[in-house]
Amino acid sequence: MYLSSRIQNIKPSFIREILKVTAQSDAISFAGGLPNKDLFPLNELNAASSLVFAEHGVDALQYAATEGYPPLKQWISDQYRIREGLEVKPEQIVITNGSQQAFDLIGKVLLNEGDPLAIEQPGYLGAIQAFSFFRPAWQSVRLDEGGMNLDDIRKALKCSTRLFYSVPNFQNPTGLSHPNQNREAVADMLRDQECFFIQDDPYGAIQFSEQRYLSYASLLPNQTILLGSFSKTVVPAFRLGWVVVPEALIDPFLIAKQAIDLHTNSFCQRVLHEYVSGDSFAPHLTNIIDNYRAQKQAMVDAVVEMMPGGVSCSDPEGGMFIWLKLPENISARELLEYCMERKVVFVPGDTFYLGAEDGNELRMNYSCLSAEKIREGVKIMADGINQLASRSR
């Protein structure tokens, strides 16, 4: 069968493949990045749907504007001003089919084959997969507790890199956040360069601490593209996200969006706006934060208590993931084989690197498990590490 060279070079998502294992009801999955379905606002969304039909009738089922439902765009604009002190005009916002579609729009508008594109490493697998369709010349920027590596930023700039992609708040996969000092240093290096910084922020609203993180949009207002999503704070099935672009990019992004799908599901946009603009969204978000905070703490505590020496993990201030580093002589993929036989799964860390093979790092998700299940799964992982370590002696 003839296939384009683009699709032949794209690997299937390892995470999607591993999720097939978790279909077993008794499996303990640290692998997915799924929000907790038990926290979905089912009754509230049902009521919002009824209100949309009652107030808008058949108009709610008609074709709609490419850029999105104006009241929802205004609500997003207001949230940027309230939460982050940013002045984002509603016309800068394009409602997308999840933030994943924003990657496609960015690629279509701003990437030619062979253009340099910098991404933090380890980085979000979904972005790597989406941007790979455009065949960029990847530039790796190392990420650790101190933020993005400045030497790697300099190297990327020397290659005339025009796009820098990052999840600076409670990152997927590590859970790390860029310290404000690092954000300021990165912005100083990029300022007035012919490039854009893509700040993907699907977890920013799920914050456990009071720490105030600077938005790159406040540091690089004319060079920052912001991505957001309702998948983690409301429901993923609506596939509603957004992209905020500098004013010079509004028309190109709308043209690209028109060519892809005309517009995002307008009925769901109306339902979502009805819900988030009401009184129940704020306590719903607080409930998510409280639950995830407790689950994160249960996982970190279990790792500290049960894991053998030489194992370390991140302790994020928000989001849905922790990052585990094993002793150097322990393979994450060999550990996964051991754990899968015992119905425990996680994601090996090499999945989140460009061209990496195996390694001693891994990602664990805590959002969908009770403290008891977290401890049970961590215990199995700890037993596996001990067994693998004894073999390598």
DRENLOSE-819045 format. One record per residue: x, y, z of N, C-alpha, C, O in turn; residue number from 0. Coordinates in steps of 0.1 Angstrom, whole numbers. Example, Ala and Ser with C-alpha at 12.3 -4.5 7.8 and 13.67 -1.06 7.14 Angstrom:
REM DRENLOSE-819045
NODE_132_-57_78_123_-45_78_132_-33_78_142_-33_85_0
NODE_128_-22_71_137_-11_71_129_0_79_134_11_80_1
END
This chain:
REM DRENLOSE-819045
NODE_8_-12_0_0_0_0_9_12_0_19_13_7_0
NODE_5_22_-8_13_35_-8_9_43_3_-3_46_6_1
NODE_19_48_11_16_58_22_26_69_20_37_67_15_2
NODE_22_81_25_31_92_24_43_90_33_43_82_43_3
NODE_54_96_29_67_94_37_65_101_51_72_97_60_4
NODE_55_110_52_53_117_65_48_107_75_53_106_86_5
NODE_38_99_71_32_89_81_41_78_83_41_72_94_6
NODE_49_74_73_58_63_75_69_66_86_74_57_92_7
NODE_72_79_88_82_82_97_77_85_111_84_89_120_8
NODE_63_84_113_57_87_126_55_74_134_48_65_129_9
NODE_60_74_146_59_62_154_46_62_162_42_73_166_10
NODE_39_51_164_27_52_172_31_55_187_42_53_191_11
NODE_21_61_194_24_65_207_25_53_216_17_44_217_12
NODE_37_52_223_39_41_232_29_41_243_25_30_248_13
NODE_25_53_248_15_54_259_2_48_255_-4_40_262_14
NODE_-3_51_242_-15_45_237_-14_30_237_-24_23_239_15
NODE_-3_25_233_-1_11_232_-2_4_246_-8_-6_248_16
NODE_5_10_255_5_4_268_-8_5_276_-11_-3_285_17
NODE_-16_15_272_-29_17_278_-38_5_275_-48_2_283_18
NODE_-35_-3_265_-43_-15_262_-42_-25_273_-52_-32_276_19
NODE_-30_-25_279_-28_-35_290_-37_-31_302_-42_-40_310_20
NODE_-40_-18_304_-47_-13_316_-62_-15_314_-69_-12_323_21
NODE_-66_-21_303_-81_-24_302_-85_-34_312_-97_-35_315_22
NODE_-76_-42_317_-80_-52_327_-84_-44_340_-76_-35_345_23
NODE_-95_-48_346_-100_-40_357_-91_-41_369_-92_-32_378_24
NODE_-83_-51_371_-75_-52_383_-61_-47_381_-52_-49_389_25
NODE_-58_-41_369_-45_-35_367_-43_-22_375_-53_-15_377_26
NODE_-31_-20_379_-27_-7_385_-19_1_375_-8_-2_372_27
NODE_-26_12_370_-19_19_359_-14_33_364_-21_41_369_28
NODE_0_34_364_6_47_366_10_53_352_17_63_351_29
NODE_4_47_341_9_50_328_1_62_321_7_70_315_30
NODE_-12_62_323_-20_72_315_-18_86_321_-13_88_332_31
NODE_-22_95_313_-23_109_317_-38_113_318_-41_124_315_32
NODE_-46_104_323_-60_106_323_-65_114_335_-60_111_346_33
NODE_-74_124_334_-80_130_345_-89_120_352_-93_110_346_34
NODE_-92_122_365_-100_112_373_-115_114_369_-121_124_372_35
NODE_-120_103_363_-134_104_358_-144_105_369_-155_110_367_36
NODE_-140_101_381_-149_102_393_-152_116_397_-161_119_404_37
NODE_-143_125_392_-145_140_395_-151_148_383_-153_160_385_38
NODE_-155_141_373_-162_148_362_-175_154_366_-183_147_374_39
NODE_-178_166_363_-191_173_367_-203_168_359_-209_176_351_40
NODE_-207_156_360_-217_150_351_-230_157_352_-236_161_342_41
NODE_-235_159_364_-248_165_366_-248_180_362_-258_184_356_42
NODE_-238_186_364_-237_201_361_-236_202_346_-242_212_340_43
NODE_-229_194_339_-229_194_324_-242_191_318_-246_196_308_44
NODE_-249_181_324_-262_177_320_-272_189_321_-279_192_311_45
NODE_-271_197_332_-279_208_334_-275_219_324_-284_226_319_46
NODE_-262_221_322_-258_231_312_-262_228_298_-266_238_291_47
NODE_-262_216_294_-267_212_281_-282_215_279_-286_221_269_48
NODE_-290_213_289_-304_216_289_-306_231_288_-315_235_280_49
NODE_-298_239_295_-300_253_294_-296_258_280_-302_268_275_50
NODE_-286_253_274_-282_257_261_-293_254_251_-297_263_243_51
NODE_-299_243_252_-311_240_243_-322_249_246_-329_254_236_52
NODE_-325_252_259_-336_260_262_-334_275_258_-344_281_253_53
NODE_-322_280_259_-319_294_256_-316_296_241_-318_307_236_54
NODE_-310_286_235_-305_289_221_-312_281_210_-311_284_199_55
NODE_-319_270_214_-326_262_205_-318_257_194_-306_252_196_56
NODE_-323_257_181_-316_252_170_-304_259_166_-295_254_159_57
NODE_-303_272_171_-290_280_168_-278_273_174_-267_274_168_58
NODE_-280_266_184_-268_259_191_-263_247_182_-252_242_185_59
NODE_-271_243_172_-267_232_163_-262_236_149_-260_228_141_60
NODE_-261_249_147_-257_255_134_-242_256_133_-235_255_143_61
NODE_-237_257_120_-223_261_118_-220_274_126_-229_282_129_62
NODE_-207_275_129_-204_287_138_-191_293_133_-185_288_123_63
NODE_-186_303_140_-174_311_136_-162_302_138_-161_295_148_64
NODE_-152_303_129_-140_296_130_-132_298_143_-127_289_149_65
NODE_-132_311_147_-124_314_159_-130_309_172_-122_309_182_66
NODE_-142_306_173_-148_301_185_-160_309_190_-162_320_185_67
NODE_-166_304_200_-178_310_206_-174_322_214_-166_321_224_68
NODE_-178_334_210_-173_347_216_-174_347_231_-165_351_238_69
NODE_-186_343_238_-186_344_252_-175_335_259_-170_338_270_70
NODE_-172_323_253_-162_315_259_-148_321_257_-140_320_266_71
NODE_-146_327_246_-133_334_244_-132_346_254_-121_348_259_72
NODE_-142_353_257_-142_364_266_-139_358_280_-132_364_288_73
NODE_-145_347_284_-143_341_297_-128_337_298_-122_339_309_74
NODE_-122_331_288_-108_327_288_-99_340_290_-90_340_298_75
NODE_-103_350_283_-96_363_284_-96_368_298_-86_373_304_76
NODE_-108_368_304_-110_373_318_-101_364_328_-96_370_337_77
NODE_-101_351_325_-93_343_334_-78_346_334_-71_346_344_78
NODE_-73_349_322_-59_353_321_-56_366_329_-46_367_336_79
NODE_-65_375_328_-64_388_336_-65_385_351_-57_391_359_80
NODE_-74_377_355_-76_374_370_-65_366_375_-60_369_386_81
NODE_-61_355_369_-52_345_374_-37_350_372_-29_347_381_82
NODE_-34_356_361_-20_359_357_-17_373_354_-5_376_352_83
NODE_-27_382_355_-24_396_352_-21_399_338_-15_409_335_84
NODE_-25_390_329_-22_392_314_-34_398_307_-46_395_310_85
NODE_-31_407_298_-42_413_290_-42_406_277_-34_409_268_86
NODE_-51_397_275_-52_389_263_-65_393_257_-76_391_263_87
NODE_-65_398_245_-77_402_238_-85_389_233_-78_380_228_88
NODE_-98_389_234_-105_378_229_-102_374_214_-102_362_211_89
NODE_-99_384_206_-97_381_192_-83_374_190_-81_368_179_90
NODE_-75_374_200_-62_366_199_-64_351_202_-55_343_200_91
NODE_-76_348_207_-79_334_211_-86_326_200_-96_331_194_92
NODE_-81_315_197_-88_305_187_-91_293_195_-82_286_200_93
NODE_-104_289_195_-108_276_202_-104_265_193_-108_265_181_94
NODE_-98_255_198_-93_243_190_-99_230_195_-104_229_206_95
NODE_-97_220_187_-101_206_191_-90_201_200_-81_193_196_96
NODE_-90_204_213_-80_201_222_-67_209_219_-66_215_208_97
NODE_-58_210_229_-46_218_226_-38_210_216_-29_216_210_98
NODE_-41_197_214_-33_189_204_-35_195_190_-25_195_182_99
NODE_-47_200_187_-48_207_173_-40_219_172_-36_223_161_100
NODE_-37_226_183_-29_238_183_-15_235_177_-9_243_170_101
NODE_-10_223_181_3_219_175_3_219_160_12_223_153_102
NODE_-8_213_155_-10_212_140_-11_226_134_-5_228_123_103
NODE_-18_235_140_-19_249_135_-6_256_135_-2_262_125_104
NODE_1_254_146_15_260_147_24_255_136_31_263_129_105
NODE_24_242_134_32_236_124_28_241_110_37_244_102_106
NODE_15_242_107_11_246_93_14_261_91_18_264_80_107
NODE_14_269_101_16_283_99_31_287_100_35_296_93_108
NODE_38_280_109_52_285_112_63_276_109_75_280_111_109
NODE_61_264_104_71_254_102_72_249_88_63_245_82_110
NODE_84_251_82_88_244_70_96_232_73_103_231_83_111
NODE_96_222_64_105_211_65_119_215_67_125_223_60_112
NODE_126_210_78_140_213_80_142_225_89_153_228_93_113
NODE_131_232_93_132_243_102_136_238_116_131_228_120_114
NODE_145_245_123_149_241_137_137_243_146_130_254_145_115
NODE_134_234_155_124_235_165_130_229_178_135_218_179_116
NODE_130_238_188_136_234_201_125_229_211_115_235_212_117
NODE_129_218_218_119_212_227_127_208_240_138_202_238_118
NODE_121_210_251_128_205_264_128_190_264_119_183_259_119
NODE_139_185_270_141_171_271_143_167_286_153_172_292_120
NODE_135_158_291_124_151_285_113_160_282_111_170_288_121
NODE_105_157_271_94_165_267_81_158_265_81_146_265_122
NODE_71_166_262_57_160_261_57_152_248_59_157_237_123
NODE_53_139_249_53_130_237_43_134_227_46_133_215_124
NODE_32_140_231_22_144_221_27_155_212_23_155_200_125
NODE_35_164_218_40_175_209_51_169_200_51_173_188_126
NODE_59_160_205_69_154_196_63_147_184_67_149_173_127
NODE_52_140_187_45_132_177_39_142_167_40_140_155_128
NODE_32_152_172_25_161_163_34_170_154_32_171_142_129
NODE_45_175_160_54_183_152_62_175_143_67_180_133_130
NODE_64_162_146_72_153_137_66_153_123_74_150_113_131
NODE_53_155_121_47_155_108_53_165_99_54_164_87_132
NODE_58_176_105_64_187_97_79_186_95_85_195_89_133
NODE_85_175_99_99_172_97_108_183_101_116_188_93_134
NODE_107_188_114_116_198_118_130_193_120_132_181_121_135
NODE_140_202_122_153_198_127_153_200_142_154_212_147_136
NODE_151_189_149_149_190_163_162_196_170_173_192_167_137
NODE_159_204_180_170_209_189_166_206_203_155_210_208_138
NODE_174_199_210_171_195_224_176_205_234_187_210_233_139
NODE_167_208_244_171_217_255_169_209_268_157_205_271_140
NODE_180_206_275_179_198_287_170_206_298_171_218_299_141
NODE_163_198_305_154_203_316_158_196_329_159_184_329_142
NODE_159_204_340_161_198_353_154_208_363_146_217_359_143
NODE_157_206_376_151_214_386_153_229_385_146_237_390_144
NODE_164_232_378_167_246_376_161_252_364_162_264_361_145
NODE_153_244_356_146_249_344_153_245_331_160_235_331_146
NODE_151_253_321_157_250_308_172_254_308_176_264_313_147
NODE_180_245_302_194_247_302_198_259_292_195_258_280_148
NODE_204_269_298_207_281_290_217_279_279_217_285_269_149
NODE_227_270_282_237_267_271_230_261_259_233_264_248_150
NODE_220_252_261_213_246_250_204_256_243_203_255_231_151
NODE_199_266_250_191_277_244_201_285_235_197_288_223_152
NODE_213_288_239_222_295_231_226_287_218_226_293_207_153
NODE_228_274_220_231_266_208_219_266_198_221_267_186_154
NODE_207_265_203_195_265_195_194_279_187_191_279_175_155
NODE_197_289_194_196_303_187_207_304_176_204_310_166_156
NODE_218_298_178_229_298_168_225_291_156_230_293_145_157
NODE_215_281_157_210_274_146_198_281_140_191_275_131_158
NODE_195_293_144_184_301_139_170_295_142_161_295_134_159
NODE_169_289_154_157_282_158_146_293_159_148_303_166_160
NODE_135_290_153_124_300_153_112_296_163_104_304_166_161
NODE_112_284_168_102_279_177_108_272_189_117_263_187_162
NODE_104_276_201_108_269_213_95_264_220_87_272_223_163
NODE_95_251_222_83_245_228_86_241_243_96_235_245_164
NODE_76_244_252_79_240_266_65_239_273_55_245_270_165
NODE_65_231_284_54_230_293_60_235_307_65_227_315_166
NODE_61_248_309_68_253_321_62_251_334_69_252_344_167
NODE_49_248_335_42_246_347_38_231_349_30_226_342_168
NODE_44_224_359_41_211_363_41_202_351_32_195_347_169
NODE_53_201_345_55_196_332_51_181_331_53_173_340_170
NODE_47_178_319_45_164_315_57_161_306_59_166_295_171
NODE_66_152_311_64_141_320_70_143_334_67_134_343_172
NODE_77_153_337_85_153_350_78_159_362_82_156_373_173
NODE_68_167_359_61_174_370_69_187_374_64_194_383_174
NODE_80_190_368_89_201_372_83_214_366_75_214_357_175
NODE_86_225_373_82_238_368_95_247_367_104_246_375_176
NODE_95_255_357_107_264_355_107_275_367_97_281_369_177
NODE_117_276_374_118_287_384_117_300_377_121_302_365_178
NODE_112_310_384_110_324_377_123_329_372_124_336_362_179
NODE_134_327_380_147_332_376_151_326_362_157_333_354_180
NODE_148_313_360_152_307_348_143_313_336_148_315_325_181
NODE_130_315_339_121_321_329_126_334_325_126_337_313_182
NODE_130_342_334_135_356_331_148_355_322_150_362_313_183
NODE_157_345_326_169_344_318_166_339_304_172_344_294_184
NODE_157_329_302_154_324_289_148_336_281_151_337_269_185
NODE_139_343_287_132_354_280_142_365_276_141_370_264_186
NODE_152_368_284_163_377_280_170_373_268_174_381_259_187
NODE_172_360_267_180_354_255_171_354_243_177_356_232_188
NODE_158_353_244_150_352_232_145_365_228_140_367_216_189
NODE_145_375_237_139_388_234_145_394_221_157_395_220_190
NODE_136_399_212_140_406_200_146_396_190_151_401_179_191
NODE_147_383_193_151_373_183_139_370_174_128_372_178_192
NODE_142_365_162_131_362_153_126_348_156_129_338_149_193
NODE_119_347_167_114_333_172_102_335_181_99_346_185_194
NODE_95_324_183_83_323_191_86_313_202_92_302_200_195
NODE_81_316_214_81_307_225_67_301_227_57_309_229_196
NODE_65_288_226_52_281_228_51_276_242_58_267_246_197
NODE_42_283_250_40_279_264_27_270_264_16_276_263_198
NODE_29_257_265_18_248_267_15_247_281_23_244_290_199
NODE_2_249_285_-1_250_299_-14_243_303_-24_248_308_200
NODE_-14_229_300_-27_222_303_-29_219_318_-40_216_322_201
NODE_-18_221_326_-19_218_341_-18_230_350_-19_229_362_202
NODE_-17_242_344_-14_254_352_-24_257_362_-21_262_373_203
NODE_-37_253_360_-48_256_370_-48_246_381_-55_248_391_204
NODE_-41_235_379_-41_224_390_-28_226_398_-19_218_396_205
NODE_-28_236_407_-16_239_414_-19_237_429_-29_241_435_206
NODE_-9_230_436_-11_227_450_-5_237_459_-8_237_471_207
NODE_4_246_454_11_256_463_6_270_459_-2_272_450_208
NODE_11_279_466_7_294_464_18_301_456_17_313_453_209
NODE_28_293_451_39_299_443_33_306_431_25_300_423_210
NODE_38_318_428_33_325_416_44_324_405_55_329_407_211
NODE_40_318_394_50_316_383_47_326_372_36_329_369_212
NODE_58_332_367_56_342_356_52_335_344_58_324_340_213
NODE_43_341_336_40_336_323_50_341_313_54_353_314_214
NODE_54_333_303_63_338_293_56_349_285_63_357_279_215
NODE_43_349_285_36_360_278_38_373_284_37_384_278_216
NODE_41_374_297_44_386_304_58_391_301_61_403_302_217
NODE_67_381_298_81_384_296_84_387_281_92_395_277_218
NODE_76_380_272_78_381_258_64_382_251_60_374_244_219
NODE_58_394_254_44_395_250_41_394_235_31_390_230_220
NODE_51_397_226_49_397_212_55_384_206_55_382_194_221
NODE_61_376_214_68_364_209_62_351_215_68_340_212_222
NODE_52_352_224_47_340_230_34_335_225_25_343_222_223
NODE_33_322_222_21_315_218_16_307_230_24_298_235_224
NODE_4_310_236_-1_303_247_-11_292_243_-19_294_235_225
NODE_-9_280_249_-19_269_247_-26_266_260_-20_265_271_226
NODE_-39_263_259_-46_259_271_-56_248_268_-59_245_256_227
NODE_-62_242_278_-71_231_276_-81_230_287_-78_233_299_228
NODE_-93_225_284_-103_222_294_-103_207_297_-111_202_305_229
NODE_-95_199_291_-95_185_293_-92_180_307_-97_171_312_230
NODE_-83_188_313_-79_184_327_-87_190_338_-88_185_349_231
NODE_-94_201_334_-102_209_345_-117_206_343_-124_209_353_232
NODE_-121_202_332_-136_199_330_-137_184_325_-138_175_334_233
NODE_-137_182_312_-137_168_307_-129_168_294_-129_177_286_234
NODE_-122_156_291_-115_155_279_-124_152_267_-119_155_255_235
NODE_-135_146_269_-143_142_257_-148_153_249_-151_151_237_236
NODE_-150_165_254_-154_177_246_-143_181_236_-146_187_226_237
NODE_-130_177_239_-119_181_230_-119_196_228_-118_200_217_238
NODE_-119_203_239_-119_218_238_-106_223_244_-103_221_256_239
NODE_-98_230_236_-87_237_240_-86_251_233_-96_255_227_240
NODE_-75_258_235_-74_270_228_-59_274_226_-50_268_232_241
NODE_-57_283_216_-44_289_214_-45_304_214_-54_309_208_242
NODE_-36_311_221_-35_325_221_-23_329_213_-12_325_216_243
NODE_-25_337_202_-14_341_193_-12_356_193_-22_363_195_244
NODE_0_361_191_2_375_189_-6_380_177_-10_372_168_245
NODE_-10_393_178_-20_398_169_-16_396_154_-24_394_145_246
NODE_-3_396_151_2_395_137_-1_381_132_-1_379_120_247
NODE_-4_371_141_-6_357_136_-21_354_136_-24_342_132_248
NODE_-30_362_140_-44_359_141_-49_354_127_-55_343_126_249
NODE_-48_362_117_-53_358_104_-47_345_98_-55_336_94_250
NODE_-34_343_98_-28_330_94_-34_318_101_-36_308_95_251
NODE_-36_320_115_-41_308_122_-55_306_119_-59_294_118_252
NODE_-63_316_116_-77_314_113_-79_307_99_-87_299_97_253
NODE_-70_311_90_-70_305_76_-67_290_78_-73_282_71_254
NODE_-56_287_86_-53_273_88_-64_265_94_-67_254_90_255
NODE_-70_271_104_-81_264_111_-93_262_102_-99_251_102_256
NODE_-96_272_93_-107_270_84_-105_258_74_-114_250_71_257
NODE_-92_257_70_-88_246_61_-89_232_67_-91_222_60_258
NODE_-87_232_80_-87_219_87_-101_214_90_-105_203_86_259
NODE_-109_222_97_-122_217_101_-134_228_102_-144_225_109_260
NODE_-131_239_97_-141_250_97_-142_256_111_-140_268_113_261
NODE_-146_248_121_-146_253_135_-147_241_144_-150_230_140_262
NODE_-144_244_157_-145_234_168_-160_232_172_-168_242_170_263
NODE_-163_221_177_-177_218_181_-183_229_188_-180_232_200_264
NODE_-193_236_182_-198_248_188_-209_245_199_-210_253_208_265
NODE_-216_234_198_-225_231_208_-217_228_222_-221_234_232_266
NODE_-207_221_221_-199_218_233_-193_231_238_-191_233_251_267
NODE_-189_240_230_-184_253_234_-195_261_242_-192_267_253_268
NODE_-207_260_238_-218_267_245_-220_260_258_-222_267_269_269
NODE_-221_247_258_-223_240_271_-212_243_281_-214_245_293_270
NODE_-199_243_276_-188_245_285_-189_259_291_-186_261_302_271
NODE_-192_269_282_-193_283_287_-204_284_298_-202_290_308_272
NODE_-215_277_295_-226_278_305_-221_273_318_-225_278_329_273
NODE_-213_262_318_-208_256_330_-198_264_337_-199_267_349_274
NODE_-187_268_330_-176_275_337_-179_289_341_-173_294_350_275
NODE_-189_295_335_-193_308_339_-203_308_351_-207_319_356_276
NODE_-207_296_355_-217_295_366_-209_294_380_-197_296_381_277
NODE_-217_291_390_-212_290_404_-205_277_407_-198_277_418_278
NODE_-206_267_399_-201_254_403_-187_250_399_-181_241_403_279
NODE_-182_258_389_-169_255_384_-158_257_394_-149_249_395_280
NODE_-158_268_401_-147_271_411_-146_260_421_-135_255_424_281
NODE_-157_256_428_-156_245_438_-152_232_431_-145_223_437_282
NODE_-156_230_419_-152_217_412_-136_217_410_-130_207_412_283
NODE_-131_229_406_-116_229_404_-109_227_417_-99_221_418_284
NODE_-114_233_428_-108_231_441_-109_217_445_-99_212_451_285
NODE_-119_210_442_-120_196_445_-110_187_437_-104_178_443_286
NODE_-108_191_425_-97_184_417_-83_186_423_-76_177_425_287
NODE_-81_199_427_-68_202_433_-66_194_446_-55_189_448_288
NODE_-76_194_454_-75_187_467_-72_173_465_-64_167_472_289
NODE_-79_166_456_-78_152_454_-64_149_448_-57_140_453_290
NODE_-60_156_438_-47_154_432_-35_156_441_-25_149_441_291
NODE_-37_167_450_-26_169_459_-25_158_469_-13_153_472_292
NODE_-36_152_474_-35_140_483_-29_128_476_-21_121_481_293
NODE_-33_126_463_-28_115_456_-13_116_453_-5_107_454_294
NODE_-9_128_449_5_131_447_13_128_459_24_122_459_295
NODE_8_133_471_16_131_483_17_116_487_27_111_492_296
NODE_6_109_484_6_94_487_16_87_479_23_78_483_297
NODE_18_92_466_28_85_457_42_89_462_51_80_462_298
NODE_45_102_464_58_106_469_62_99_482_73_94_483_299
NODE_52_98_491_55_92_504_58_77_502_67_72_509_300
NODE_50_70_493_53_56_491_66_54_485_73_44_488_301
NODE_70_62_475_83_61_469_94_63_479_104_55_480_302
NODE_93_73_488_104_75_498_104_64_508_115_60_512_303
NODE_93_59_511_93_48_522_97_34_516_104_27_523_304
NODE_93_31_504_94_17_499_105_15_490_111_4_489_305
NODE_109_25_482_119_23_472_133_22_478_136_28_488_306
NODE_142_13_472_155_12_477_164_24_474_160_33_467_307
NODE_176_24_480_185_35_479_189_37_464_189_27_456_308
NODE_192_49_460_195_52_446_183_56_438_185_59_426_309
NODE_171_55_443_159_59_436_155_73_441_155_76_453_310
NODE_152_82_432_148_95_435_135_99_427_133_93_416_311
NODE_128_109_432_116_113_424_114_128_425_118_134_435_312
NODE_107_133_416_103_147_417_91_149_426_84_139_429_313
NODE_89_161_432_78_163_441_71_176_436_73_187_441_314
NODE_62_174_426_57_186_419_47_194_428_41_189_437_315
NODE_45_206_424_36_215_431_23_216_424_14_225_427_316
NODE_20_207_414_8_207_407_8_196_396_18_189_395_317
NODE_-3_196_388_-3_186_377_-6_172_381_-14_170_390_318
NODE_-1_162_373_-6_149_374_5_138_374_2_126_373_319
NODE_18_142_374_29_133_372_40_135_382_43_146_386_320
NODE_47_124_385_61_125_391_70_117_382_66_109_374_321
NODE_83_121_383_94_115_375_103_108_384_108_113_394_322
NODE_105_95_381_113_86_389_127_83_382_127_80_370_323
NODE_138_84_390_151_81_385_156_69_393_156_69_405_324
NODE_159_58_385_164_46_391_179_46_392_185_54_386_325
NODE_185_36_400_199_35_399_204_32_385_196_27_377_326
NODE_216_37_381_220_37_368_221_23_361_220_21_349_327
NODE_222_13_370_223_-1_364_209_-8_363_209_-19_359_328
NODE_199_0_365_185_-6_364_178_0_351_177_12_349_329
NODE_174_-9_343_167_-5_330_152_-3_333_145_-12_339_330
NODE_147_8_329_132_11_331_124_1_323_113_-2_328_331
NODE_128_-3_312_120_-12_304_120_-26_309_110_-33_308_332
NODE_132_-30_315_132_-43_321_123_-43_334_116_-53_337_333
NODE_123_-32_341_114_-31_352_99_-31_348_91_-37_355_334
NODE_96_-25_337_83_-25_331_78_-39_328_67_-43_331_335
NODE_87_-47_322_84_-61_319_80_-69_332_71_-76_333_336
NODE_88_-67_343_86_-73_355_72_-69_361_64_-77_365_337
NODE_70_-56_360_57_-51_366_45_-54_358_34_-57_364_338
NODE_46_-55_345_34_-58_337_30_-73_339_18_-75_339_339
NODE_39_-81_342_35_-95_346_27_-95_359_20_-105_362_340
NODE_28_-85_367_21_-83_379_10_-73_379_5_-68_389_341
NODE_7_-69_366_-4_-60_363_-2_-46_369_-11_-39_373_342
NODE_10_-41_368_14_-27_371_21_-21_359_30_-27_354_343
NODE_17_-9_355_23_-3_343_26_11_346_20_18_354_344
NODE_37_16_339_41_30_339_47_33_326_47_24_317_345
NODE_53_44_324_59_48_311_74_50_312_78_58_319_346
NODE_82_42_305_96_44_305_100_57_300_94_63_291_347
NODE_110_63_307_114_77_304_120_79_290_118_91_285_348
NODE_126_69_283_131_72_270_121_76_260_124_82_250_349
NODE_108_72_263_97_76_254_96_91_252_91_96_242_350
NODE_101_99_262_100_113_262_112_120_257_113_133_258_351
NODE_121_113_251_134_119_246_134_116_231_128_107_225_352
NODE_141_125_224_143_124_209_153_113_206_165_115_210_353
NODE_149_102_201_159_92_196_165_84_207_176_77_205_354
NODE_160_84_219_167_77_231_163_62_230_152_59_225_355
NODE_171_54_236_168_40_238_170_36_252_181_37_257_356
NODE_160_31_258_160_26_272_166_37_281_168_48_277_357
NODE_169_34_293_174_43_303_169_40_317_163_29_319_358
NODE_172_48_327_168_45_340_158_55_346_158_57_358_359
NODE_150_61_337_140_71_342_126_66_338_125_58_329_360
NODE_116_71_345_102_67_341_92_77_347_95_85_356_361
NODE_80_77_340_70_86_345_59_79_351_55_68_347_362
NODE_53_85_362_42_79_370_31_89_371_33_100_375_363
NODE_19_84_368_7_93_370_-1_88_382_-2_76_385_364
NODE_-6_98_390_-13_95_402_-28_99_402_-35_96_412_365
NODE_-33_105_392_-46_111_393_-58_102_394_-69_106_398_366
NODE_-56_89_390_-68_80_389_-68_69_399_-75_59_398_367
NODE_-59_70_409_-57_59_419_-59_63_433_-55_74_437_368
NODE_-64_54_441_-65_56_456_-51_55_462_-42_49_456_369
NODE_-50_60_474_-37_59_481_-33_44_483_-22_41_483_370
NODE_-43_36_486_-41_22_488_-35_15_475_-25_8_476_371
NODE_-41_18_464_-36_13_451_-23_18_447_-14_11_442_372
NODE_-20_31_450_-7_37_448_4_29_456_14_26_450_373
NODE_1_27_468_11_20_477_13_5_472_24_0_472_374
NODE_2_-1_468_3_-15_463_12_-15_450_20_-24_449_375
NODE_10_-6_441_18_-5_429_32_-2_431_41_-8_425_376
NODE_35_8_440_48_12_443_56_0_449_68_-2_447_377
NODE_49_-7_458_55_-19_464_60_-29_454_71_-35_455_378
NODE_52_-32_444_55_-41_433_67_-36_425_76_-43_422_379
NODE_67_-23_423_79_-17_415_91_-18_424_102_-21_418_380
NODE_90_-15_437_102_-16_445_108_-30_446_120_-32_445_381
NODE_99_-40_446_103_-54_446_110_-57_433_120_-64_433_382
NODE_105_-52_422_111_-54_409_125_-47_408_134_-53_403_383
NODE_127_-35_414_140_-29_414_150_-37_422_161_-39_417_384
NODE_146_-42_433_155_-50_441_159_-63_434_170_-67_435_385
NODE_149_-69_427_152_-81_420_162_-79_409_171_-86_407_386
NODE_160_-68_401_169_-65_390_183_-61_395_193_-64_389_387
NODE_183_-54_406_196_-50_412_204_-62_416_216_-63_415_388
NODE_197_-72_422_204_-84_426_210_-92_415_220_-99_416_389
NODE_203_-91_403_209_-98_391_221_-91_386_230_-98_380_390
NODE_222_-78_387_233_-71_381_245_-70_390_256_-65_386_391
NODE_244_-76_402_256_-76_411_267_-86_406_277_-87_413_392
END
